[in-house]
């Protein structure tokens, strides 16, 4: 059960051929040796297929965890405000670039490991994306509540503005060096290695889902969010400041998207258009499949897709 044995089989074949040509054993022995090697090779090929399948499944789960982080904010804001935020992918990108800035300021590099930068970067990424989300909500989104088509077009334009601003500042590509503890992996069985970085992504996603669940189900603000989502006019008539609820919810969704970008930096590349290219279509698919405003649906559809 070792992929490394495949390379050894090739050297066996060469040795057997050379020994057969030199007359060290008969042609019948050479045939028997070749048959046994073919049998072992078939067995190892099946093992290689199993290893590849398990690796693909785990990579799918870790990518699904990123989609869940992105779709959490989309599901809540669309359910609450009726806004299709096409700039949500750019909020992911803001979180990734905030992580890069923290790395640069703290001096982390391949030659000078400052692993603490990654712990500092998480709240910074959340706050950076939440701030951009608040500004977006104040100047664009609040005028387009319950007007999904207009909000789609407007936020699509905002997304392009954010992409171009980041491109002017940083160029087309940057490198975020993962902390040293995120390199390597945990071998659960022969040749099946779970990378530490993707295990961290799964844990990060679970933590954020628990955080959103706690906010929505266990806090006063969560009660106000659910009330506003169910019946805005009734909530407003009972004294709920729905404007503040909208601001808080949009900022929270934007911040969680920033955390998704922060997590992505240790497994993928960072570019100005990463949100629109990699995530926005898939994350909307998660929301549509799982159900608007349904956290359990987002969780299941994100992993399923």
MIVOLO-137457 format. One record per residue (C-alpha): residue number from 1; y, x, z. Coordinates in nm, 4 decimals, always signed. Layout:
% MIVOLO-137457
 lonu       py       px       pz
  NUM        Y        X        Z
...
% end
This chain:
% MIVOLO-137457
 lonu       py       px       pz
    1  +0.0000  +0.0000  +0.0000
    2  +0.2518  +0.2607  -0.1009
    3  +0.4745  +0.2692  -0.4068
    4  +0.4835  +0.6475  -0.3779
    5  +0.1125  +0.6522  -0.4654
    6  +0.1940  +0.5319  -0.8188
    7  +0.3530  +0.8671  -0.9003
    8  +0.0474  +1.0484  -0.7588
    9  -0.1816  +0.8483  -0.9898
   10  +0.0031  +0.9848  -1.2923
   11  -0.0646  +1.3406  -1.1795
   12  -0.4338  +1.2492  -1.1240
   13  -0.4576  +1.1270  -1.4833
   14  -0.3141  +1.4550  -1.6122
   15  -0.5482  +1.6653  -1.3970
   16  -0.8553  +1.4642  -1.5053
   17  -0.7655  +1.5010  -1.8721
   18  -0.7187  +1.8770  -1.8365
   19  -1.0445  +1.9199  -1.6406
   20  -1.2326  +1.7108  -1.8970
   21  -1.1013  +1.9258  -2.1802
   22  -1.2019  +2.2443  -1.9966
   23  -1.5582  +2.1118  -1.9514
   24  -1.5423  +2.0968  -1.5689
   25  -1.7233  +1.7601  -1.5804
   26  -1.8823  +1.5329  -1.8378
   27  -1.7122  +1.2643  -2.0428
   28  -1.9043  +1.0006  -1.8415
   29  -1.7489  +1.1317  -1.5191
   30  -1.4054  +1.1231  -1.6854
   31  -1.4570  +0.7567  -1.7764
   32  -1.5621  +0.6698  -1.4211
   33  -1.2601  +0.8495  -1.2776
   34  -1.0292  +0.6663  -1.5199
   35  -1.1808  +0.3290  -1.4300
   36  -1.1284  +0.3877  -1.0583
   37  -0.7695  +0.4997  -1.1182
   38  -0.7031  +0.1874  -1.3287
   39  -0.8366  -0.0316  -1.0468
   40  -0.6111  +0.1339  -0.7869
   41  -0.3168  +0.1231  -1.0281
   42  -0.3635  -0.2518  -1.0760
   43  -0.3700  -0.3004  -0.6989
   44  -0.0522  -0.0954  -0.6497
   45  +0.1240  -0.2803  -0.9307
   46  +0.0576  -0.6080  -0.7483
   47  +0.1958  -0.4490  -0.4322
   48  +0.5076  -0.3411  -0.6234
   49  +0.5588  -0.6982  -0.7467
   50  +0.5326  -0.8275  -0.3885
   51  +0.7867  -0.5720  -0.2682
   52  +1.0265  -0.6677  -0.5477
   53  +0.9883  -1.0384  -0.4702
   54  +1.0558  -0.9902  -0.0992
   55  +1.3599  -0.7750  -0.1804
   56  +1.4982  -1.0392  -0.4166
   57  +1.4454  -1.3126  -0.1570
   58  +1.6303  -1.1153  +0.1102
   59  +1.9179  -1.0282  -0.1251
   60  +1.9376  -1.3967  -0.2159
   61  +1.9591  -1.4935  +0.1516
   62  +2.2343  -1.2394  +0.2186
   63  +2.4337  -1.3537  -0.0870
   64  +2.3798  -1.7130  +0.0262
   65  +2.5280  -1.6210  +0.3638
   66  +2.8464  -1.5053  +0.1874
   67  +2.8582  -1.8314  -0.0097
   68  +2.8254  -2.0253  +0.3155
   69  +3.1233  -1.8403  +0.4645
   70  +3.3355  -1.9169  +0.1579
   71  +3.2214  -2.2771  +0.1247
   72  +3.2872  -2.3610  +0.4916
   73  +3.6618  -2.3561  +0.4375
   74  +3.6388  -2.5353  +0.1035
   75  +3.4251  -2.8157  +0.2453
   76  +3.6571  -2.8858  +0.5372
   77  +3.9876  -2.8641  +0.3473
   78  +3.8659  -3.0772  +0.0577
   79  +3.7244  -3.3363  +0.2957
   80  +4.0442  -3.3410  +0.5028
   81  +4.3165  -3.3116  +0.2399
   82  +4.1540  -3.3961  -0.0915
   83  +4.2705  -3.0584  -0.2244
   84  +4.0661  -2.8509  -0.4701
   85  +4.1739  -2.4975  -0.3847
   86  +4.0991  -2.2782  -0.6847
   87  +4.2706  -1.9853  -0.5082
   88  +4.0076  -1.9813  -0.2349
   89  +3.8307  -1.6898  -0.4043
   90  +4.1546  -1.4919  -0.3876
   91  +4.1613  -1.5480  -0.0108
   92  +3.8214  -1.3751  -0.0048
   93  +3.9785  -1.0904  -0.2006
   94  +4.2687  -1.0676  +0.0490
   95  +4.0155  -1.0202  +0.3307
   96  +3.8437  -0.7410  +0.1378
   97  +4.1712  -0.5574  +0.0728
   98  +4.2772  -0.6020  +0.4361
   99  +3.9521  -0.4262  +0.5312
  100  +4.0392  -0.1449  +0.2881
  101  +4.3843  -0.1078  +0.4458
  102  +4.2374  -0.0810  +0.7950
  103  +3.9935  +0.1832  +0.6673
  104  +4.2800  +0.3788  +0.5102
  105  +4.5021  +0.3581  +0.8189
  106  +4.2257  +0.4645  +1.0580
  107  +4.1170  +0.7468  +0.8264
  108  +3.7533  +0.6494  +0.7740
  109  +3.5849  +0.8267  +0.4821
  110  +3.2478  +0.9609  +0.3752
  111  +3.3364  +1.2975  +0.5339
  112  +3.5126  +1.1601  +0.8417
  113  +3.3269  +0.8673  +0.9967
  114  +3.5465  +0.6351  +1.2056
  115  +3.3047  +0.3455  +1.2427
  116  +3.5340  +0.1523  +1.4762
  117  +3.7535  +0.0659  +1.1800
  118  +3.5045  -0.2019  +1.0739
  119  +3.5271  -0.3847  +1.4060
  120  +3.9082  -0.3778  +1.3894
  121  +3.9015  -0.4948  +1.0277
  122  +3.7357  -0.8325  +1.1007
  123  +4.0245  -0.9955  +1.2939
  124  +4.2734  -0.8286  +1.0589
  125  +4.0970  -0.9771  +0.7537
  126  +4.0879  -1.3202  +0.9221
  127  +4.4585  -1.3113  +1.0093
  128  +4.5659  -1.1730  +0.6701
  129  +4.3870  -1.4466  +0.4761
  130  +4.4922  -1.7146  +0.7275
  131  +4.8567  -1.6090  +0.6866
  132  +4.8363  -1.6211  +0.3069
  133  +4.6638  -1.9599  +0.3399
  134  +4.9433  -2.0912  +0.5640
  135  +5.2081  -1.9809  +0.3127
  136  +5.0103  -2.1400  +0.0310
  137  +4.9793  -2.4634  +0.2258
  138  +5.3491  -2.4666  +0.3157
  139  +5.4894  -2.4049  -0.0309
  140  +5.2268  -2.5541  -0.2642
  141  +4.9354  -2.7461  -0.1173
  142  +5.1183  -2.9838  +0.1180
  143  +5.2894  -3.1469  -0.1789
  144  +4.9542  -3.2200  -0.3433
  145  +4.7399  -3.3881  -0.0759
  146  +4.4858  -3.6292  -0.2232
  147  +4.5842  -3.5249  -0.5761
  148  +4.2822  -3.3133  -0.6694
  149  +4.3649  -3.2478  -1.0342
  150  +4.7224  -3.1374  -0.9653
  151  +4.6069  -2.9224  -0.6719
  152  +4.3406  -2.7649  -0.8938
  153  +4.5997  -2.6545  -1.1505
  154  +4.8581  -2.5407  -0.8959
  155  +4.6178  -2.3338  -0.6853
  156  +4.4643  -2.1873  -1.0015
  157  +4.8118  -2.0536  -1.0832
  158  +4.8591  -1.9247  -0.7278
  159  +4.5275  -1.7414  -0.7604
  160  +4.6448  -1.5589  -1.0733
  161  +4.9692  -1.4596  -0.8993
  162  +4.7747  -1.3135  -0.6051
  163  +4.5404  -1.1254  -0.8402
  164  +4.8317  -0.9703  -1.0276
  165  +5.0193  -0.8740  -0.7099
  166  +4.7108  -0.6957  -0.5747
  167  +4.6463  -0.5289  -0.9101
  168  +5.0022  -0.3946  -0.9200
  169  +4.9628  -0.2550  -0.5681
  170  +4.6081  -0.1140  -0.5762
  171  +4.4979  -0.0929  -0.9399
  172  +4.1724  -0.2317  -1.0740
  173  +3.9188  -0.0793  -0.8370
  174  +3.9033  +0.0664  -0.4871
  175  +3.6250  +0.1975  -0.2674
  176  +3.5460  +0.0783  +0.0830
  177  +3.3160  +0.3192  +0.2664
  178  +3.0643  +0.1344  +0.4800
  179  +3.0332  +0.2447  +0.8434
  180  +2.7455  +0.4812  +0.9064
  181  +2.5434  +0.2195  +1.0970
  182  +2.5399  -0.0017  +0.7851
  183  +2.3583  +0.2608  +0.5790
  184  +1.9824  +0.2608  +0.5537
  185  +1.7508  -0.0214  +0.6498
  186  +1.4721  -0.1524  +0.8685
  187  +1.1225  -0.1255  +0.7165
  188  +0.9308  -0.4355  +0.8278
  189  +0.6204  -0.3384  +0.6288
  190  +0.5214  -0.0689  +0.3810
  191  +0.8016  -0.0368  +0.1189
  192  +0.9720  -0.3625  +0.2321
  193  +1.3093  -0.2465  +0.3639
  194  +1.5799  -0.4811  +0.4940
  195  +1.9195  -0.3053  +0.4595
  196  +2.1241  -0.2987  +0.7783
  197  +2.4345  -0.4080  +0.5852
  198  +2.2726  -0.7288  +0.4640
  199  +2.1249  -0.7992  +0.8076
  200  +2.4803  -0.7732  +0.9410
  201  +2.5971  -1.0197  +0.6759
  202  +2.3371  -1.2732  +0.7906
  203  +2.4468  -1.2305  +1.1526
  204  +2.8139  -1.2588  +1.0551
  205  +2.7478  -1.5815  +0.8661
  206  +2.5538  -1.7317  +1.1578
  207  +2.8363  -1.6395  +1.3969
  208  +3.1024  -1.8001  +1.1760
  209  +2.8964  -2.1177  +1.1319
  210  +2.8603  -2.1386  +1.5114
  211  +3.2356  -2.0782  +1.5495
  212  +3.3272  -2.3600  +1.3078
  213  +3.0726  -2.5923  +1.4680
  214  +3.2229  -2.5192  +1.8102
  215  +3.5770  -2.5862  +1.6853
  216  +3.4825  -2.9087  +1.5073
  217  +3.2485  -3.0539  +1.7720
  218  +3.3524  -2.9108  +2.1080
  219  +3.7338  -2.8835  +2.1102
  220  +4.0255  -3.1257  +2.1159
  221  +4.1476  -2.9913  +1.7813
  222  +3.8041  -3.0610  +1.6373
  223  +3.8293  -3.4245  +1.7471
  224  +4.1705  -3.4483  +1.5770
  225  +4.0332  -3.2890  +1.2593
  226  +3.7439  -3.5367  +1.2449
  227  +3.9739  -3.8306  +1.3192
  228  +4.2168  -3.7272  +1.0455
  229  +3.9322  -3.6739  +0.8010
  230  +3.7863  -4.0196  +0.8701
  231  +4.1110  -4.2187  +0.8652
  232  +4.4412  -4.0324  +0.8296
  233  +4.6655  -4.3402  +0.8627
  234  +4.4922  -4.4632  +1.1770
  235  +4.5013  -4.1182  +1.3363
  236  +4.8714  -4.0860  +1.2561
  237  +4.9488  -4.4295  +1.4030
  238  +4.7746  -4.3229  +1.7270
  239  +5.0009  -4.0200  +1.7646
  240  +4.7979  -3.7449  +1.5971
  241  +5.0279  -3.4906  +1.4336
  242  +4.8315  -3.4775  +1.1129
  243  +5.0697  -3.2224  +0.9638
  244  +4.9726  -2.9696  +1.2325
  245  +4.6056  -3.0591  +1.1857
  246  +4.6361  -2.9863  +0.8138
  247  +4.8029  -2.6515  +0.8770
  248  +4.5433  -2.5438  +1.1320
  249  +4.2498  -2.6509  +0.9172
  250  +4.3776  -2.4829  +0.6022
  251  +4.4529  -2.1603  +0.7909
  252  +4.1091  -2.1626  +0.9566
  253  +3.9337  -2.2152  +0.6223
  254  +4.1416  -1.9398  +0.4628
  255  +4.0680  -1.7038  +0.7532
  256  +3.6921  -1.7579  +0.7261
  257  +3.7171  -1.6827  +0.3527
  258  +3.8869  -1.3560  +0.4517
  259  +3.5951  -1.2776  +0.6830
  260  +3.3615  -1.3337  +0.3863
  261  +3.5592  -1.0743  +0.1896
  262  +3.5434  -0.8375  +0.4873
  263  +3.1641  -0.8732  +0.4994
  264  +3.1245  -0.8289  +0.1238
  265  +3.2863  -0.4838  +0.1298
  266  +2.9718  -0.3181  +0.2704
  267  +2.7411  -0.4548  -0.0014
  268  +2.9571  -0.5000  -0.3133
  269  +3.2576  -0.3738  -0.5049
  270  +3.6187  -0.4721  -0.4384
  271  +3.8414  -0.5671  -0.7327
  272  +4.1495  -0.7921  -0.7662
  273  +3.9542  -1.0621  -0.9546
  274  +3.6391  -1.0494  -0.7386
  275  +3.6977  -1.3995  -0.6000
  276  +3.7272  -1.5785  -0.9309
  277  +3.4527  -1.3741  -1.0979
  278  +3.1887  -1.3663  -0.8272
  279  +3.2361  -1.6514  -0.5845
  280  +3.4554  -1.9481  -0.6692
  281  +3.2172  -2.1367  -0.9018
  282  +2.9127  -2.0766  -0.6805
  283  +3.0992  -2.1765  -0.3644
  284  +3.2185  -2.5038  -0.5207
  285  +2.8599  -2.5644  -0.6244
  286  +2.7569  -2.5183  -0.2598
  287  +3.0180  -2.7744  -0.1483
  288  +2.9196  -3.0300  -0.4119
  289  +2.5477  -2.9884  -0.3425
  290  +2.5757  -2.9892  +0.0349
  291  +2.8324  -3.2676  +0.0649
  292  +3.2056  -3.2574  +0.1363
  293  +3.2730  -3.1986  +0.5057
  294  +2.9035  -3.1628  +0.5902
  295  +2.8454  -2.8319  +0.7707
  296  +2.4660  -2.8733  +0.7749
  297  +2.4730  -2.9547  +0.4024
  298  +2.6788  -2.6424  +0.3282
  299  +2.4320  -2.4315  +0.5283
  300  +2.1273  -2.5664  +0.3437
  301  +2.2799  -2.5629  -0.0038
  302  +2.4241  -2.2135  +0.0381
  303  +2.0847  -2.0665  +0.1271
  304  +1.9058  -2.2827  -0.1299
  305  +2.1282  -2.1907  -0.4208
% end
